[in-house]
Amino acid sequence: MTDIASQKLLQEWREYTDHALDDYLPDELTTPQTLHKAMRYVVLNGGKRIRPLLTYAAGHALSVAANRLHAAACAVELIHAYSLVHDDLPAMDDDDLRRGQPTCHKVFGEAEAILAGDALQSRAFHLLAHYLPDDIPARQQLLMVEVLANASGSRGMAGGQSIDLNAVGKELNIVELENMHIHKTGALIRASVRLGALCSPDVDEDVIKKLDHFAKCIGLAFQIRDDILDVESDTETLGKPQGSDIARNKPTYPALLGLDGARQMADELYQSALDSLTSFGDKAAPLQTLSSYIIQRKY
């Protein structure tokens, strides 16, 4: 498969994601209207959709049809969206801008933003409970719920956010920094890939391990690229405040390794991720294209 063909598939999946999210979210005229407006504002207000694209691409690597992946892809994006709402709150990162637009709490108030995040989180699990393909075994469906729950909670994203908050102003070594981001960013990226694989009714553990190694590597590369962009890019391009990590004295890969060292580490992780995909042949092309985008992106 050519890179152009992969990019076309990724664009199709991005459009599938946007349409499915629109369908899965409550209409803004449904009571309570303000809450539903806030939820839709957060989710449908742009976004790169990297996590659902990873779900579609992982499923594609196992010949899973795209229409079997909608619920899983959207579930992980709803978790991501909820995390951004809470991340932006004054009690956490206190950001006023997200995706080039005012953050949820600036538009709807802090209390409504908290509720919107809470509701998006629960809606994600509702999708896994009610909208997965009928032929996925119940045991596998429960495993998918467990995967997303673990990736979202204290042993995953929320735990990583807690480590991040407590690391402000401190010097972390490379192992400690990697551990923080394996939880904060990497856990949900790994869940995205695993959920795509689990949408195949007969996937085996060896295949999941290969995809999980890919996801671990590309998840860390994603975070390193984020840290680099926080130094090199600008607010208009990023759609959020540039230099915010530096301003808050947060530990980052460029601060620890320098920009050249951070770039080298990202490249090494990228290559290790690609090496994990060799046995999937041409079916892994969208994962490869997406990986290239992750480490080269400008925002």
C-alpha positions in Angstrom: 0.0 0.0 0.0 1.4 3.4 -0.9 1.7 6.3 1.6 -1.0 8.2 -0.4 -3.4 5.2 -0.1 -2.7 5.1 3.6 -3.3 8.8 4.0 -6.6 8.4 2.2 -7.7 5.7 4.5 -6.7 7.7 7.6 -8.8 10.6 6.3 -11.7 8.3 5.8 -11.4 7.0 9.3 -11.1 10.6 10.6 -14.4 11.4 8.9 -16.0 8.2 10.3 -14.9 9.2 13.8 -16.4 12.7 13.5 -19.7 11.4 12.1 -19.9 8.6 14.7 -19.1 11.0 17.6 -21.8 13.3 16.4 -24.2 10.3 16.5 -23.1 8.9 19.8 -23.3 12.1 21.8 -26.7 13.3 23.1 -28.3 16.1 21.1 -27.7 19.5 22.6 -31.5 20.1 22.7 -31.8 17.1 25.1 -32.1 18.0 28.8 -29.9 19.0 30.4 -29.1 21.2 27.5 -26.1 23.1 28.9 -24.3 19.9 29.8 -24.9 18.4 26.4 -23.8 21.6 24.7 -20.6 21.5 26.7 -19.9 17.9 25.8 -20.4 18.5 22.1 -18.4 21.7 22.2 -15.4 19.8 23.6 -15.6 16.7 21.4 -16.7 18.2 18.1 -14.5 21.2 18.2 -11.7 19.8 16.0 -8.9 17.6 17.1 -6.3 15.4 15.4 -8.2 12.1 16.3 -4.9 10.3 16.7 -6.2 7.8 19.2 -9.3 6.7 17.2 -7.1 6.5 14.1 -4.8 4.1 16.0 -7.8 2.0 16.8 -8.9 1.9 13.2 -5.4 1.2 11.9 -4.7 -1.6 14.4 -8.0 -3.2 13.4 -7.1 -2.8 9.8 -3.8 -4.6 10.4 -5.9 -7.6 11.4 -8.4 -7.2 8.5 -11.1 -5.9 10.8 -13.7 -3.8 8.8 -13.9 -0.2 9.8 -17.6 -0.4 10.7 -16.8 -2.8 13.4 -14.4 -0.3 15.0 -16.6 2.8 15.4 -17.6 2.3 19.0 -14.1 1.4 20.3 -12.5 4.3 18.4 -15.1 6.8 19.7 -14.9 5.5 23.3 -11.2 6.2 23.5 -11.6 9.6 22.0 -14.3 10.5 24.6 -11.9 9.5 27.3 -9.2 11.7 25.7 -11.7 14.6 25.4 -12.7 14.3 29.1 -9.0 14.4 30.1 -8.4 17.6 28.2 -11.4 19.3 29.9 -10.1 18.5 33.3 -6.5 19.2 32.3 -7.4 22.7 31.3 -9.2 23.6 34.6 -7.7 26.3 36.9 -6.9 23.7 39.5 -4.7 21.8 37.1 -3.0 23.4 34.1 -5.2 26.5 34.0 -5.3 26.9 30.2 -7.6 29.3 28.4 -7.1 27.9 24.9 -7.5 24.4 23.4 -7.5 23.6 19.6 -7.5 27.3 18.9 -10.7 27.9 20.8 -11.6 29.0 24.4 -11.4 26.0 26.8 -14.6 24.4 28.1 -14.5 26.1 31.5 -14.0 29.5 29.9 -17.2 29.0 27.8 -19.4 27.1 30.2 -17.9 27.8 33.7 -15.8 25.5 35.9 -18.6 23.5 37.4 -20.2 22.6 34.0 -16.8 21.8 32.6 -16.2 19.3 35.4 -19.6 17.7 34.8 -18.9 17.6 31.0 -15.7 15.7 31.6 -17.5 13.3 34.0 -20.3 12.7 31.5 -17.9 12.1 28.6 -16.0 9.5 30.6 -19.1 7.5 31.5 -20.4 7.8 27.9 -17.2 6.1 26.7 -18.0 3.0 28.7 -21.6 3.1 27.5 -20.3 2.8 24.0 -18.4 -0.3 24.8 -21.4 -1.8 26.6 -23.9 -1.2 23.9 -22.4 -0.6 20.5 -19.7 -3.2 19.8 -20.3 -5.8 17.1 -22.7 -8.6 18.3 -20.2 -11.4 17.5 -17.5 -10.2 19.8 -17.5 -12.7 22.7 -18.8 -11.4 26.0 -15.4 -12.2 27.7 -13.6 -10.2 25.1 -16.1 -7.3 25.5 -15.4 -7.3 29.2 -11.7 -7.3 28.5 -12.2 -4.2 26.3 -13.9 -2.4 29.2 -11.1 -3.4 31.5 -8.4 -2.2 29.1 -10.0 1.3 28.8 -10.7 1.5 32.5 -7.1 0.6 33.4 -5.8 3.0 30.9 -8.0 5.8 32.2 -7.6 5.3 36.0 -5.0 5.6 38.7 -2.7 3.0 37.0 -2.9 4.8 33.7 -3.8 8.3 32.6 -5.1 9.8 35.9 -2.2 8.3 37.7 0.2 9.9 35.2 -1.5 13.2 35.6 -1.0 13.0 39.4 2.7 12.2 38.9 2.9 15.2 36.6 1.3 17.6 39.1 3.6 16.4 41.8 6.7 16.7 39.6 6.3 20.4 39.0 9.5 22.2 40.0 11.4 18.9 40.5 14.2 17.3 38.5 13.3 13.8 37.2 15.7 11.4 35.7 15.0 9.7 32.4 13.4 6.6 34.0 11.1 8.7 36.2 10.1 10.9 33.2 9.4 7.9 31.1 7.3 6.3 33.8 5.2 9.4 34.1 4.5 9.6 30.4 3.9 5.8 30.0 1.0 6.5 32.3 -0.1 10.0 31.4 0.0 9.8 27.6 1.1 6.3 26.7 -1.6 4.3 28.5 -4.4 5.7 26.4 -2.5 5.3 23.2 -1.7 1.7 24.1 -5.4 1.2 24.9 -6.4 2.6 21.5 -4.3 0.0 19.7 -5.4 -2.8 21.9 -9.1 -2.0 21.5 -8.7 -2.1 17.7 -7.1 -5.5 18.0 -9.8 -6.8 20.3 -12.4 -5.9 17.8 -11.2 -9.0 16.0 -13.1 -12.0 17.5 -10.2 -14.4 17.2 -7.1 -12.3 17.9 -4.3 -14.1 19.6 -2.0 -12.9 22.4 1.2 -12.9 20.4 -0.3 -10.4 17.9 -1.5 -8.2 20.7 2.0 -8.2 22.3 3.5 -7.0 19.0 0.9 -4.3 18.6 1.3 -3.3 22.3 5.1 -2.9 21.8 4.4 -0.7 18.8 2.0 1.4 20.8 4.3 1.8 23.8 7.1 3.1 21.6 4.9 5.4 19.5 3.2 6.7 22.7 6.5 7.8 24.2 7.6 9.3 20.8 4.3 11.2 20.7 5.0 12.8 24.1 8.6 13.7 23.2 7.3 15.4 20.1 4.8 17.3 22.2 7.6 18.5 24.5 9.7 19.6 21.5 6.8 21.5 20.0 6.2 23.3 23.4 9.7 24.7 22.9 9.8 25.2 19.1 6.3 26.0 17.9 4.0 29.0 18.5 0.6 29.4 20.1 -1.3 30.0 16.8 0.1 26.8 15.3 -0.4 24.7 18.4 -3.9 25.9 19.2 -2.9 26.1 22.8 -0.4 28.2 24.8 3.2 27.7 23.6 5.8 27.4 26.3 3.3 26.4 29.0 5.4 23.5 30.3 8.4 25.7 30.6 6.4 28.4 32.3 5.1 25.9 34.9 8.6 24.4 35.4 7.5 21.0 34.3 10.0 18.2 33.6 10.3 17.6 29.9 12.4 15.6 27.5 14.2 18.6 26.0 14.9 20.0 29.5 16.5 16.7 30.4 18.1 15.6 27.2 18.3 18.8 25.2 16.5 19.3 21.9 18.9 17.1 19.9 18.8 14.4 22.5 15.0 14.5 22.6 14.8 14.2 18.8 17.2 11.3 18.7 15.2 9.5 21.4 12.0 10.0 19.4 13.6 8.7 16.2 14.8 5.6 18.0 11.4 4.9 19.5 9.8 5.5 16.0 12.2 2.9 14.5 11.4 0.4 17.2 7.7 0.9 16.7 8.1 0.2 13.0 10.1 -2.9 13.7 7.2 -4.3 15.6 5.0 -4.2 12.5 7.1 -6.2 10.1 5.1 -9.4 10.4 1.8 -7.6 9.5 3.0 -6.8 6.0 1.1 -4.3 3.8 -1.8 -4.3 6.3 0.3 -2.2 8.7 0.8 0.6 6.2 -1.7 3.0 7.9 0.0 2.4 11.3 3.3 3.2 9.7 2.0 6.4 8.1 0.3 7.5 11.3 3.6 6.9 13.2 5.5 9.1 10.7 2.9 11.8 11.2 3.2 11.5 15.0 6.9 12.3 15.1 6.8 14.9 12.3 3.7 16.8 13.2 3.8 20.6 13.7 1.0 20.8 16.3 
